[in-house]
Amino acid sequence: MEPHPYEHRKPRRPLRLPRRTTPPPDRPAPPNLRILLIVGLVLTAVFAALAVPYLIGYLLQLVSR
């Protein structure tokens, strides 16, 4: 015997809950993540600005040996 292929069944509301007579409430808008993006870019820029001189100095030490 072959197993039955999976068939999607529509989800059913549990019988213990009353029937909904009004539509569900509107969902709130998703959060604005633009601030986190800006903070991340600023931190990346600061990290790069601090790291590049050290990397250049390290590479110059390797070359000058």
PDB file of N, CA, C and O in Angstrom, chain B, residues numbered from 101:
ATOM      1  N   MET B 101       0.833  -1.190   0.000  1.00  0.00           N
ATOM      2  CA  MET B 101       0.000   0.000   0.000  1.00  0.00           C
ATOM      3  C   MET B 101       0.874   1.248   0.000  1.00  0.00           C
ATOM      4  O   MET B 101       1.911   1.304   0.662  1.00  0.00           O
ATOM      5  N   GLU B 102       0.440   2.226  -0.743  1.00  0.00           N
ATOM      6  CA  GLU B 102       1.150   3.498  -0.761  1.00  0.00           C
ATOM      7  C   GLU B 102       0.511   4.443   0.241  1.00  0.00           C
ATOM      8  O   GLU B 102      -0.708   4.443   0.407  1.00  0.00           O
ATOM      9  N   PRO B 103       1.328   5.249   0.910  1.00  0.00           N
ATOM     10  CA  PRO B 103       0.720   6.222   1.833  1.00  0.00           C
ATOM     11  C   PRO B 103      -0.062   7.270   1.045  1.00  0.00           C
ATOM     12  O   PRO B 103       0.247   7.578  -0.106  1.00  0.00           O
ATOM     13  N   HIS B 104      -1.073   7.797   1.699  1.00  0.00           N
ATOM     14  CA  HIS B 104      -1.871   8.833   1.051  1.00  0.00           C
ATOM     15  C   HIS B 104      -1.033  10.085   0.844  1.00  0.00           C
ATOM     16  O   HIS B 104      -0.265  10.466   1.727  1.00  0.00           O
ATOM     17  N   PRO B 105      -1.170  10.726  -0.305  1.00  0.00           N
ATOM     18  CA  PRO B 105      -0.488  12.017  -0.444  1.00  0.00           C
ATOM     19  C   PRO B 105      -1.129  13.035   0.493  1.00  0.00           C
ATOM     20  O   PRO B 105      -2.320  12.972   0.796  1.00  0.00           O
ATOM     21  N   TYR B 106      -0.312  13.957   0.931  1.00  0.00           N
ATOM     22  CA  TYR B 106      -0.814  14.960   1.872  1.00  0.00           C
ATOM     23  C   TYR B 106      -1.830  15.840   1.179  1.00  0.00           C
ATOM     24  O   TYR B 106      -1.584  16.349   0.086  1.00  0.00           O
ATOM     25  N   GLU B 107      -2.957  16.016   1.811  1.00  0.00           N
ATOM     26  CA  GLU B 107      -3.980  16.924   1.298  1.00  0.00           C
ATOM     27  C   GLU B 107      -4.233  17.990   2.352  1.00  0.00           C
ATOM     28  O   GLU B 107      -4.514  17.689   3.512  1.00  0.00           O
ATOM     29  N   HIS B 108      -4.126  19.232   1.925  1.00  0.00           N
ATOM     30  CA  HIS B 108      -4.344  20.328   2.864  1.00  0.00           C
ATOM     31  C   HIS B 108      -5.822  20.425   3.194  1.00  0.00           C
ATOM     32  O   HIS B 108      -6.672  20.407   2.304  1.00  0.00           O
ATOM     33  N   ARG B 109      -6.118  20.527   4.473  1.00  0.00           N
ATOM     34  CA  ARG B 109      -7.506  20.717   4.901  1.00  0.00           C
ATOM     35  C   ARG B 109      -7.647  22.101   5.486  1.00  0.00           C
ATOM     36  O   ARG B 109      -6.766  22.583   6.200  1.00  0.00           O
ATOM     37  N   LYS B 110      -8.753  22.731   5.181  1.00  0.00           N
ATOM     38  CA  LYS B 110      -9.023  24.067   5.696  1.00  0.00           C
ATOM     39  C   LYS B 110      -9.091  24.010   7.220  1.00  0.00           C
ATOM     40  O   LYS B 110      -9.745  23.125   7.772  1.00  0.00           O
ATOM     41  N   PRO B 111      -8.418  24.950   7.919  1.00  0.00           N
ATOM     42  CA  PRO B 111      -8.488  24.930   9.383  1.00  0.00           C
ATOM     43  C   PRO B 111      -9.913  25.191   9.858  1.00  0.00           C
ATOM     44  O   PRO B 111     -10.643  25.997   9.281  1.00  0.00           O
ATOM     45  N   ARG B 112     -10.285  24.494  10.916  1.00  0.00           N
ATOM     46  CA  ARG B 112     -11.645  24.643  11.442  1.00  0.00           C
ATOM     47  C   ARG B 112     -11.601  25.299  12.808  1.00  0.00           C
ATOM     48  O   ARG B 112     -10.678  25.080  13.592  1.00  0.00           O
ATOM     49  N   ARG B 113     -12.599  26.096  13.075  1.00  0.00           N
ATOM     50  CA  ARG B 113     -12.718  26.763  14.367  1.00  0.00           C
ATOM     51  C   ARG B 113     -13.141  25.723  15.405  1.00  0.00           C
ATOM     52  O   ARG B 113     -14.046  24.931  15.142  1.00  0.00           O
ATOM     53  N   PRO B 114     -12.508  25.711  16.572  1.00  0.00           N
ATOM     54  CA  PRO B 114     -12.908  24.733  17.590  1.00  0.00           C
ATOM     55  C   PRO B 114     -14.383  24.901  17.965  1.00  0.00           C
ATOM     56  O   PRO B 114     -14.904  26.016  18.007  1.00  0.00           O
ATOM     57  N   LEU B 115     -15.031  23.797  18.232  1.00  0.00           N
ATOM     58  CA  LEU B 115     -16.464  23.829  18.527  1.00  0.00           C
ATOM     59  C   LEU B 115     -16.761  24.529  19.846  1.00  0.00           C
ATOM     60  O   LEU B 115     -17.859  25.053  20.029  1.00  0.00           O
ATOM     61  N   ARG B 116     -15.800  24.546  20.769  1.00  0.00           N
ATOM     62  CA  ARG B 116     -16.061  25.159  22.076  1.00  0.00           C
ATOM     63  C   ARG B 116     -16.123  26.682  21.992  1.00  0.00           C
ATOM     64  O   ARG B 116     -16.615  27.325  22.920  1.00  0.00           O
ATOM     65  N   LEU B 117     -15.636  27.270  20.902  1.00  0.00           N
ATOM     66  CA  LEU B 117     -15.680  28.719  20.746  1.00  0.00           C
ATOM     67  C   LEU B 117     -16.972  29.128  20.045  1.00  0.00           C
ATOM     68  O   LEU B 117     -17.440  28.424  19.149  1.00  0.00           O
ATOM     69  N   PRO B 118     -17.547  30.252  20.442  1.00  0.00           N
ATOM     70  CA  PRO B 118     -18.767  30.696  19.763  1.00  0.00           C
ATOM     71  C   PRO B 118     -18.451  31.144  18.341  1.00  0.00           C
ATOM     72  O   PRO B 118     -17.320  31.512  18.019  1.00  0.00           O
ATOM     73  N   ARG B 119     -19.466  31.104  17.512  1.00  0.00           N
ATOM     74  CA  ARG B 119     -19.281  31.557  16.128  1.00  0.00           C
ATOM     75  C   ARG B 119     -19.028  33.055  16.111  1.00  0.00           C
ATOM     76  O   ARG B 119     -19.627  33.809  16.877  1.00  0.00           O
ATOM     77  N   ARG B 120     -18.159  33.462  15.252  1.00  0.00           N
ATOM     78  CA  ARG B 120     -17.839  34.885  15.139  1.00  0.00           C
ATOM     79  C   ARG B 120     -18.883  35.544  14.244  1.00  0.00           C
ATOM     80  O   ARG B 120     -19.120  35.118  13.114  1.00  0.00           O
ATOM     81  N   THR B 121     -19.496  36.588  14.778  1.00  0.00           N
ATOM     82  CA  THR B 121     -20.527  37.277  13.997  1.00  0.00           C
ATOM     83  C   THR B 121     -20.002  38.572  13.394  1.00  0.00           C
ATOM     84  O   THR B 121     -20.613  39.125  12.479  1.00  0.00           O
ATOM     85  N   THR B 122     -18.890  39.051  13.893  1.00  0.00           N
ATOM     86  CA  THR B 122     -18.299  40.269  13.338  1.00  0.00           C
ATOM     87  C   THR B 122     -16.958  39.914  12.711  1.00  0.00           C
ATOM     88  O   THR B 122     -16.322  38.944  13.125  1.00  0.00           O
ATOM     89  N   PRO B 123     -16.524  40.672  11.734  1.00  0.00           N
ATOM     90  CA  PRO B 123     -15.216  40.367  11.144  1.00  0.00           C
ATOM     91  C   PRO B 123     -14.101  40.606  12.159  1.00  0.00           C
ATOM     92  O   PRO B 123     -14.273  41.375  13.104  1.00  0.00           O
ATOM     93  N   PRO B 124     -12.982  39.959  11.968  1.00  0.00           N
ATOM     94  CA  PRO B 124     -11.876  40.154  12.909  1.00  0.00           C
ATOM     95  C   PRO B 124     -11.398  41.600  12.877  1.00  0.00           C
ATOM     96  O   PRO B 124     -11.541  42.273  11.856  1.00  0.00           O
ATOM     97  N   PRO B 125     -10.838  42.082  13.970  1.00  0.00           N
ATOM     98  CA  PRO B 125     -10.361  43.475  13.992  1.00  0.00           C
ATOM     99  C   PRO B 125      -9.190  43.652  13.031  1.00  0.00           C
ATOM    100  O   PRO B 125      -8.469  42.703  12.723  1.00  0.00           O
ATOM    101  N   ASP B 126      -9.019  44.877  12.568  1.00  0.00           N
ATOM    102  CA  ASP B 126      -7.901  45.177  11.674  1.00  0.00           C
ATOM    103  C   ASP B 126      -6.591  45.008  12.424  1.00  0.00           C
ATOM    104  O   ASP B 126      -6.477  45.352  13.600  1.00  0.00           O
ATOM    105  N   ARG B 127      -5.628  44.482  11.731  1.00  0.00           N
ATOM    106  CA  ARG B 127      -4.308  44.312  12.337  1.00  0.00           C
ATOM    107  C   ARG B 127      -3.594  45.651  12.369  1.00  0.00           C
ATOM    108  O   ARG B 127      -3.767  46.473  11.469  1.00  0.00           O
ATOM    109  N   PRO B 128      -2.793  45.871  13.398  1.00  0.00           N
ATOM    110  CA  PRO B 128      -2.022  47.128  13.422  1.00  0.00           C
ATOM    111  C   PRO B 128      -0.958  47.099  12.329  1.00  0.00           C
ATOM    112  O   PRO B 128      -0.549  46.033  11.869  1.00  0.00           O
ATOM    113  N   ALA B 129      -0.530  48.258  11.934  1.00  0.00           N
ATOM    114  CA  ALA B 129       0.500  48.356  10.904  1.00  0.00           C
ATOM    115  C   ALA B 129       1.811  47.778  11.431  1.00  0.00           C
ATOM    116  O   ALA B 129       2.075  47.830  12.632  1.00  0.00           O
ATOM    117  N   PRO B 130       2.627  47.232  10.542  1.00  0.00           N
ATOM    118  CA  PRO B 130       3.915  46.707  11.008  1.00  0.00           C
ATOM    119  C   PRO B 130       4.788  47.833  11.549  1.00  0.00           C
ATOM    120  O   PRO B 130       4.640  48.984  11.139  1.00  0.00           O
ATOM    121  N   PRO B 131       5.692  47.511  12.465  1.00  0.00           N
ATOM    122  CA  PRO B 131       6.527  48.565  13.048  1.00  0.00           C
ATOM    123  C   PRO B 131       7.461  49.168  12.001  1.00  0.00           C
ATOM    124  O   PRO B 131       7.851  48.509  11.038  1.00  0.00           O
ATOM    125  N   ASN B 132       7.802  50.413  12.210  1.00  0.00           N
ATOM    126  CA  ASN B 132       8.714  51.108  11.309  1.00  0.00           C
ATOM    127  C   ASN B 132      10.145  50.779  11.730  1.00  0.00           C
ATOM    128  O   ASN B 132      10.600  51.194  12.796  1.00  0.00           O
ATOM    129  N   LEU B 133      10.840  50.040  10.892  1.00  0.00           N
ATOM    130  CA  LEU B 133      12.194  49.599  11.224  1.00  0.00           C
ATOM    131  C   LEU B 133      13.257  50.491  10.593  1.00  0.00           C
ATOM    132  O   LEU B 133      14.442  50.158  10.623  1.00  0.00           O
ATOM    133  N   ARG B 134      12.847  51.617  10.024  1.00  0.00           N
ATOM    134  CA  ARG B 134      13.802  52.515   9.373  1.00  0.00           C
ATOM    135  C   ARG B 134      14.832  53.033  10.375  1.00  0.00           C
ATOM    136  O   ARG B 134      16.003  53.199  10.033  1.00  0.00           O
ATOM    137  N   ILE B 135      14.399  53.290  11.612  1.00  0.00           N
ATOM    138  CA  ILE B 135      15.329  53.802  12.630  1.00  0.00           C
ATOM    139  C   ILE B 135      16.416  52.767  12.916  1.00  0.00           C
ATOM    140  O   ILE B 135      17.590  53.117  13.042  1.00  0.00           O
ATOM    141  N   LEU B 136      16.028  51.494  13.018  1.00  0.00           N
ATOM    142  CA  LEU B 136      17.030  50.451  13.263  1.00  0.00           C
ATOM    143  C   LEU B 136      18.006  50.345  12.097  1.00  0.00           C
ATOM    144  O   LEU B 136      19.196  50.105  12.300  1.00  0.00           O
ATOM    145  N   LEU B 137      17.506  50.523  10.886  1.00  0.00           N
ATOM    146  CA  LEU B 137      18.381  50.492   9.716  1.00  0.00           C
ATOM    147  C   LEU B 137      19.392  51.631   9.774  1.00  0.00           C
ATOM    148  O   LEU B 137      20.577  51.427   9.510  1.00  0.00           O
ATOM    149  N   ILE B 138      18.932  52.816  10.115  1.00  0.00           N
ATOM    150  CA  ILE B 138      19.831  53.972  10.193  1.00  0.00           C
ATOM    151  C   ILE B 138      20.867  53.765  11.296  1.00  0.00           C
ATOM    152  O   ILE B 138      22.049  54.046  11.099  1.00  0.00           O
ATOM    153  N   VAL B 139      20.427  53.274  12.454  1.00  0.00           N
ATOM    154  CA  VAL B 139      21.366  53.020  13.561  1.00  0.00           C
ATOM    155  C   VAL B 139      22.404  51.983  13.144  1.00  0.00           C
ATOM    156  O   VAL B 139      23.587  52.134  13.447  1.00  0.00           O
ATOM    157  N   GLY B 140      21.974  50.941  12.456  1.00  0.00           N
ATOM    158  CA  GLY B 140      22.910  49.922  11.989  1.00  0.00           C
ATOM    159  C   GLY B 140      23.925  50.475  11.006  1.00  0.00           C
ATOM    160  O   GLY B 140      25.109  50.143  11.071  1.00  0.00           O
ATOM    161  N   LEU B 141      23.459  51.319  10.094  1.00  0.00           N
ATOM    162  CA  LEU B 141      24.388  51.918   9.129  1.00  0.00           C
ATOM    163  C   LEU B 141      25.381  52.854   9.816  1.00  0.00           C
ATOM    164  O   LEU B 141      26.561  52.879   9.466  1.00  0.00           O
ATOM    165  N   VAL B 142      24.903  53.621  10.793  1.00  0.00           N
ATOM    166  CA  VAL B 142      25.800  54.527  11.520  1.00  0.00           C
ATOM    167  C   VAL B 142      26.841  53.728  12.299  1.00  0.00           C
ATOM    168  O   VAL B 142      28.023  54.072  12.285  1.00  0.00           O
ATOM    169  N   LEU B 143      26.412  52.667  12.977  1.00  0.00           N
ATOM    170  CA  LEU B 143      27.375  51.843  13.721  1.00  0.00           C
ATOM    171  C   LEU B 143      28.386  51.191  12.789  1.00  0.00           C
ATOM    172  O   LEU B 143      29.565  51.084  13.127  1.00  0.00           O
ATOM    173  N   THR B 144      27.935  50.757  11.621  1.00  0.00           N
ATOM    174  CA  THR B 144      28.852  50.172  10.646  1.00  0.00           C
ATOM    175  C   THR B 144      29.865  51.202  10.172  1.00  0.00           C
ATOM    176  O   THR B 144      31.048  50.895  10.032  1.00  0.00           O
ATOM    177  N   ALA B 145      29.404  52.425   9.925  1.00  0.00           N
ATOM    178  CA  ALA B 145      30.315  53.482   9.478  1.00  0.00           C
ATOM    179  C   ALA B 145      31.335  53.813  10.562  1.00  0.00           C
ATOM    180  O   ALA B 145      32.514  53.997  10.263  1.00  0.00           O
ATOM    181  N   VAL B 146      30.897  53.890  11.814  1.00  0.00           N
ATOM    182  CA  VAL B 146      31.821  54.187  12.915  1.00  0.00           C
ATOM    183  C   VAL B 146      32.839  53.064  13.064  1.00  0.00           C
ATOM    184  O   VAL B 146      34.032  53.319  13.231  1.00  0.00           O
ATOM    185  N   PHE B 147      32.374  51.832  13.004  1.00  0.00           N
ATOM    186  CA  PHE B 147      33.278  50.689  13.119  1.00  0.00           C
ATOM    187  C   PHE B 147      34.304  50.697  11.987  1.00  0.00           C
ATOM    188  O   PHE B 147      35.490  50.462  12.218  1.00  0.00           O
ATOM    189  N   ALA B 148      33.846  50.968  10.766  1.00  0.00           N
ATOM    190  CA  ALA B 148      34.767  51.008   9.631  1.00  0.00           C
ATOM    191  C   ALA B 148      35.763  52.152   9.786  1.00  0.00           C
ATOM    192  O   ALA B 148      36.947  51.986   9.493  1.00  0.00           O
ATOM    193  N   ALA B 149      35.294  53.309  10.245  1.00  0.00           N
ATOM    194  CA  ALA B 149      36.188  54.460  10.408  1.00  0.00           C
ATOM    195  C   ALA B 149      37.258  54.178  11.458  1.00  0.00           C
ATOM    196  O   ALA B 149      38.386  54.656  11.336  1.00  0.00           O
ATOM    197  N   LEU B 150      36.917  53.413  12.480  1.00  0.00           N
ATOM    198  CA  LEU B 150      37.904  53.082  13.510  1.00  0.00           C
ATOM    199  C   LEU B 150      38.810  51.929  13.091  1.00  0.00           C
ATOM    200  O   LEU B 150      39.973  51.884  13.494  1.00  0.00           O
ATOM    201  N   ALA B 151      38.302  51.004  12.295  1.00  0.00           N
ATOM    202  CA  ALA B 151      39.066  49.805  11.963  1.00  0.00           C
ATOM    203  C   ALA B 151      40.038  50.023  10.809  1.00  0.00           C
ATOM    204  O   ALA B 151      41.105  49.410  10.787  1.00  0.00           O
ATOM    205  N   VAL B 152      39.697  50.878   9.854  1.00  0.00           N
ATOM    206  CA  VAL B 152      40.536  51.036   8.663  1.00  0.00           C
ATOM    207  C   VAL B 152      41.947  51.523   9.009  1.00  0.00           C
ATOM    208  O   VAL B 152      42.905  50.955   8.486  1.00  0.00           O
ATOM    209  N   PRO B 153      42.131  52.530   9.850  1.00  0.00           N
ATOM    210  CA  PRO B 153      43.520  52.932  10.166  1.00  0.00           C
ATOM    211  C   PRO B 153      44.335  51.811  10.815  1.00  0.00           C
ATOM    212  O   PRO B 153      45.525  51.670  10.531  1.00  0.00           O
ATOM    213  N   TYR B 154      43.715  51.025  11.673  1.00  0.00           N
ATOM    214  CA  TYR B 154      44.430  49.907  12.290  1.00  0.00           C
ATOM    215  C   TYR B 154      44.811  48.865  11.244  1.00  0.00           C
ATOM    216  O   TYR B 154      45.913  48.317  11.283  1.00  0.00           O
ATOM    217  N   LEU B 155      43.910  48.594  10.317  1.00  0.00           N
ATOM    218  CA  LEU B 155      44.215  47.620   9.268  1.00  0.00           C
ATOM    219  C   LEU B 155      45.341  48.119   8.368  1.00  0.00           C
ATOM    220  O   LEU B 155      46.223  47.348   7.992  1.00  0.00           O
ATOM    221  N   ILE B 156      45.316  49.391   8.027  1.00  0.00           N
ATOM    222  CA  ILE B 156      46.384  49.946   7.189  1.00  0.00           C
ATOM    223  C   ILE B 156      47.720  49.868   7.925  1.00  0.00           C
ATOM    224  O   ILE B 156      48.732  49.488   7.336  1.00  0.00           O
ATOM    225  N   GLY B 157      47.727  50.224   9.207  1.00  0.00           N
ATOM    226  CA  GLY B 157      48.960  50.124   9.991  1.00  0.00           C
ATOM    227  C   GLY B 157      49.460  48.697  10.083  1.00  0.00           C
ATOM    228  O   GLY B 157      50.663  48.456   9.983  1.00  0.00           O
ATOM    229  N   TYR B 158      48.564  47.756  10.270  1.00  0.00           N
ATOM    230  CA  TYR B 158      48.945  46.346  10.353  1.00  0.00           C
ATOM    231  C   TYR B 158      49.525  45.872   9.028  1.00  0.00           C
ATOM    232  O   TYR B 158      50.532  45.165   9.011  1.00  0.00           O
ATOM    233  N   LEU B 159      48.905  46.252   7.927  1.00  0.00           N
ATOM    234  CA  LEU B 159      49.413  45.843   6.617  1.00  0.00           C
ATOM    235  C   LEU B 159      50.772  46.487   6.328  1.00  0.00           C
ATOM    236  O   LEU B 159      51.647  45.847   5.746  1.00  0.00           O
ATOM    237  N   LEU B 160      50.952  47.742   6.729  1.00  0.00           N
ATOM    238  CA  LEU B 160      52.251  48.390   6.526  1.00  0.00           C
ATOM    239  C   LEU B 160      53.340  47.705   7.348  1.00  0.00           C
ATOM    240  O   LEU B 160      54.478  47.595   6.891  1.00  0.00           O
ATOM    241  N   GLN B 161      53.012  47.249   8.542  1.00  0.00           N
ATOM    242  CA  GLN B 161      53.994  46.513   9.358  1.00  0.00           C
ATOM    243  C   GLN B 161      54.369  45.202   8.685  1.00  0.00           C
ATOM    244  O   GLN B 161      55.536  44.808   8.690  1.00  0.00           O
ATOM    245  N   LEU B 162      53.381  44.526   8.105  1.00  0.00           N
ATOM    246  CA  LEU B 162      53.676  43.259   7.428  1.00  0.00           C
ATOM    247  C   LEU B 162      54.572  43.480   6.216  1.00  0.00           C
ATOM    248  O   LEU B 162      55.486  42.695   5.963  1.00  0.00           O
ATOM    249  N   VAL B 163      54.310  44.546   5.469  1.00  0.00           N
ATOM    250  CA  VAL B 163      55.085  44.809   4.257  1.00  0.00           C
ATOM    251  C   VAL B 163      56.498  45.274   4.601  1.00  0.00           C
ATOM    252  O   VAL B 163      57.448  44.931   3.897  1.00  0.00           O
ATOM    253  N   SER B 164      56.646  46.045   5.667  1.00  0.00           N
ATOM    254  CA  SER B 164      57.952  46.639   5.983  1.00  0.00           C
ATOM    255  C   SER B 164      58.882  45.676   6.710  1.00  0.00           C
ATOM    256  O   SER B 164      60.026  46.048   6.972  1.00  0.00           O
ATOM    257  N   ARG B 165      58.474  44.501   7.039  1.00  0.00           N
ATOM    258  CA  ARG B 165      59.348  43.543   7.737  1.00  0.00           C
ATOM    259  C   ARG B 165      60.440  43.032   6.858  1.00  0.00           C
ATOM    260  O   ARG B 165      61.256  42.221   7.296  1.00  0.00           O
TER     261      ARG B 165
END
